[in-house]
Amino acid sequence: MTKEAVFIYSDELLSYRFSKDHPFNQFRLTLTLDLLKELNAITNEDIIPPRMATDEELCLIHDSSYIEAVKSAGNGRLSEETAENYGLGTEDTPIFSGMHEASALLVGGTLTAVDQVMTGQSRHAVHLGGGLHHGFRGKASGFCVYNDSSVAIKYLQKKYNARVLYIDTDAHHGDGVQWSFYYDESVCTFSIHETGRYLFPGTGNVNEWGSGKGYGYSFNIPVDAFTEDESWLYCYETALREVAAYFKPDVILTQNGADSHYYDPLTHLSASINIYKKIPKLAHQLAHQYCDGRWIAVGGGGYDIWRVVPRAWSLIWLEMNNYPDVKGELPTSWVNKWKAKAPIPLATAWEDPENMYKPIPRKPEITEKNKQTVERLLHFIRQQTSR
């Protein structure tokens, strides 16, 4: 019998940890899963452990020389100079013991999710340990060693001959995935992110349309800094509906970075938890509209691991399982379990406080600028469709 959704997880995923003080902290997986358990929204039967990706699978995207460098780095056998050439040992992506094994497990978790969905064992699958969208063919970047989404998309193409719509709602542009498929007409990438004028990686302009056979299959919505819910959701919903109708995918892969929230320490957007209620709802709807429900969700950014990520990521699982909309107080048992460990006061409700931030002074200008970006994208799609 086909399950509605599966949750890919094991405690081994926590081994992807650069250092005690690094902002990328997979303890957020523990907090998210525990919130779902305290809500009685998940059981052990729903959880499937990730497998390790093989070197052959990693080579679908990554150079073999890079994979060997990652192995050597994790074993303490890579020189500082060589490491730097591969983007390893930097402030963003420090070397840690067992780096290859931890990174390959993250990739394998996303491949586990893919196989669950594509073999019909489950309609949907979520692997919150994945979503490392900045990794390149031969270089680590932006907290990402291997790029699990890119590997998974190549795997979907090779094993299942699938047309893939990749949707990236991380505050940072999904550059590694976009460039992996920039010349490929069977993969459509859609990224909505804070403009690169202010934020890493500095790419993701609206005029990055793809190239060669891939021209017309890369879409970007760079929103202005301090964008709020209403404008963000207008951009996301208006543009994504058109992109999906234009591309008509076989399967949807969503990257669900939770760092567009006002509380996130690394970004400059002013979104609330409300966008994280709407993001999975539209993805779910489009998956059933175009893909017979085939939807794979991965994690991504999200650096307020106490107040934002557990709530935002729980909503993906709840949406996959058609769980009633959650409102009001978070489970008291969850709050009481973690409040002593948290360095900041925990959120105690699903909603954010109404006075979370002061009014944005440039709101009309920001809203209009974002609207113009969407109109430019829609104009391009309609030009492509009329050819």
N, C-alpha and C positions, 0 to 999 in steps of 0.2 A: 504494500500500500504506500502511495506517495505521501510523504510528510509535508506539512505546510512550510516548515522551516527548520533548519539545523544551525547550531551555534558551534563554531570551531574554536576550541580552547583546550589548553593544558597549562599547568603552572610553569612548564618549561619555556613558554613564551616570555616569561619575565626575565629570562637570561639575556635578552637584548637590552643591555643597560650600559651606557657609555661611562658614567661615573655617578657618584652620589649626588652631585650638584648640577648635573646636566638637565636641561629643561625637558628632554624627551624621556618620559618616565612611564614604563609599561605597568606600573602599579595601578594605573587607571583602569586596566582590564579587570583586576581584582575588584576594584570598587564598583565597576559597572555590573559585573556578574553577580556580585553580592546584593546589589540593589534589586536586580531582577529576581533573585531568590527570595529576598525579604518581601517582595511584592507577590510571591507565589506565581510568577509568570513564566518560570522555566524549571524544568526537571533534569535530572541526570541523564534521562533517555534522550533529551534534546541535544546533548553536548557530545561532539565528536572530536577526538584529539587530532592535531595536525600531524602530517608526516613530514619527513625531511625531503626537500627538493634534491634531485640528483644533479650532478655536475652537467650532465647532458641537458637537463631541463633548464638550468641556469644559463647554459650556452645558447639557448633560444634567443637571448638578448645580450648577455654579457660575454666579453672576450675571455677566452680560457686563461690568458696571461693575467688578467685582472682577478679572476677567481683564485688562481694560485697565489697572487699577491695578498689577497684577503686571508687565505689560509696561513700564509707565512706570518702576516701581521698578528693574527690571533694566537700564534705560537711563539711570538717574540723573536722572530727570525727575519724581519724585514727592516732594512736600513731606513733611517729617517728620510734620506734623500729620495729613495725609491718610493717610500710611502707617500711622500708629498706629491709625486707625479701621479699617483692614483687617487688623490683626494683623501688619503687616510692620514690619521694623526693630526688633523686640523682641530681648531677650536670647536667647529660644528660637529665633526665626525671623528672623535678620538678613537684610538685603538683600544680594544679591550680583549681580555683572554677569551678564547672560544668564539671570536667574532664570526668566523665563517659558519660554524654550526648553528649559532643563534640566528644568523641572517637567513641561512638556508631553510631553517624551520619556519620562519615567517613566510617565506615564499611557498613552502610546501603546504602551509595552512591555507593559503589562497587557492592553490591547486586542488586541495581537498574539497574546498567549497565549490570550485568549478565542477569537479567530477560528480559531486552530490546532485547538483542541479542538472547537468547535461545528461546524466544517465537516468534521470527521472526519479531518483530516490527522494528528492525534495524539490518543491517548487522554488524555494528561496534558500539562501545560505548567507550567513554573516560571519566574517572573520575580522574582528576588530584589531587583531594584532598586525594586520597588513595595512596597505595604503601608503607605502613608502615611495612616493611618486617622484622624488628628485634624483634617484639613482640613474646613472648613465651607463652606456655600453662598457666603458673602461674606466669609470671614475665614480667615487662616492661623492655625495653632495647633500647638504642640508639635512643632516641626521640620517640619511638613507645610504645603506651599503649596497644591497641588491634591490632592484625595482620589482616587487612582487606583482604589481598590476601589469606592467609591460610583459613580464614572463607569462602571466596568466592569459593575456590576450593572444600572444603568439601560440600558446598551448591550445587555446580555444580555436584558433585558425587551423592549426596543424592536425589536431585530433578530432575536432568536431566540424570543421569547415564552416565556422560561424561568422556572421557579420556582427561586429561588436560595437555597441554604443557605450562609450566610457564617459561617465558624468562625474566631475570633480568639483566639490563644493568647499574645498579647503580654502582658507584665506590666502594661501600662497599658490601661485600658478602651478598647474600640473605639468611642469616643463619636461621632465624625463619621459613621461608617457607620450606627450604630444610629439616630441622629436623622434621617438621610436617609430611612430607610425605616420610621420608627416608626408610620406610619399605613397601611402597605402590607401586605396579606395574602399577597402572592406572593413576599415576601422574608422569610426567617427569619434573624435574627442571633443568634449564640451567642458570648459572650465570657467567658473565664475569665481573671481578672486579680487583681493585688493589690488589696485593699480600698482604696477611695477615701478612707478615713479618714487614710491616711498618704501617699498617692501621687497625683500628677497623673493624670487631670483631675478626680478627686473624684466621679465619677459611676460608674454601673454597679452600682447596688444590685439585690438579687435581686427587688425588687418593681417594677422597670421592665419591665412586660410588653408594652408597645406601647399604642396608643390607636386609637379608632375601629375601622375595618376591620382595622387592624393589631394589635388587642388579641389577645394570645396568640401573638405571633410574634417577641417579643423576649425573650431569655433571658440571664441573667447569673449567673456564679458568682464573687462577690468573695471570694477566699481571704484568710485572715489573714496578716499579716506573719510571716516565718520559716517559712512552710509548706515542708515537705520533700517529697521524691519520692513517697512512698507515699500521702500524703494528697492531693497535687496530682493524681496519676494516678487515684486513686479518684474524685475529683470530675469530672475530664475524661471518663473512660471511662463512668462510670455515667450522668452527665447527658447526654452527647452521643449515646449510643446511643438514649436515650428521645426526645430532640429529633428525631433523624433519622427514627425510626420514626413519630413524630407528624406531621412535616411532609412527608416523602416528596419530596425535591427532584428536579429535573431535572438540576441541576449543582451541584457543590460548589466554593466559592472559599474557600481557607484563607489567613489572614494569619499568618505564622510569625515573629513577633518572638522573638528569642532572649535576652530580657532578664530572664527569671525565674531565670536561673542565679545561684548564690551569688556568683560572681565579678563580676557586673554592677555597675558603680559607681553606677547611678542608682536601683536598686530594693532591696527588703528581703526577698526570698524566699531560700529555701535549697534550691533544686532543683539537680540535677546534670545531666550530659549524658544520663543515663538517660531523662529525660522527652522529650528530643528524638529518641530512638530510637522511643519509643512514639507520639508525636504524629502523625507521618506514616503510621505503620502503620494506625492506626484510620481516619484520613481516607481512605486508600487502600481499605481494606475497605468503608467506607460508600459510596464512590464507585461501586464495582463492585456493591454490593448494591442501590443505589437509582437510579444514574445511568448505567448502561452504561459505567462507568469515567470519566465526564467530571469531571475534577478539575484545577482551576487553582490554583497555589500562588504566593503573593507573599511578599516579605520582611517588613520592619517594623523594630521596635526591635532593639537588640543593641549594647551599647556597650563590651564587652570584645571588640574586633575581632580580637585575636590568639589568645586561648586558647579562646574560646567559639564565636563566630559561624562560623568556617570549618568546624568539626566539626559544629555543629548544622545548618547549612544544607546541607552535603554529604549529610547523612543523608536529606534530602527527595528529592534526585535519585536516590540509591541505592535508596530505597524505590520510587520511581516506576518504576525499571527492574528491579525484582525482583533486585537485586544481593544476593549472600550477605551475611549480617551481618558487619560489620567489627569486629575485635577486636585488641587488642594495640597494637603500635607504629604510629604514623603513618609515612608514607613518609619515610625519612631524607633523601631529596633535597629534600622540601618544608621540613623543619625546617632543614636546612643553608642553604637559599636565603634564608630570612627571619629567622633568629635574630639576625643582626647588625643588622637594621633595627628589630626589635621592641624597645620600651622596657622590656619585662618578659620573663622567661623563658617561652618557648613551651611549650604542652602538647606532649608527645612521644608520647602514647598516646590512643587513642579514648576510653578510660575516664578518669574523674577519680580522683585519689588517695582512698583510703578515709578518711583523716584530714583531709579538705579543710576542715572546720570543727569547732568544739567542739560537744558535744551541746547541743541546744536545750532549755532548761529548762522551757518551757511546752508541750512536744510533745503530751501527752494533751489539754490544753485546746484547743490549736489544731486538732488532729485532730477533736475532737468538734464544735467550732464549725463547721468546714468541712462536716462530715457533716450537720449540721442545715440548713445552707444548701442542700445538695443535696436533702435530703428535702423542703424547702419547694418547691423547683422541681419535683420529681417529683409532689408533691401537686397543684400547679397544673396540670401537664400532664394528669394523670389526671382532674381535674375538667373540663378542656376537652374531653377525649376522650369523656367520658360524657354530654355535652350533646347 
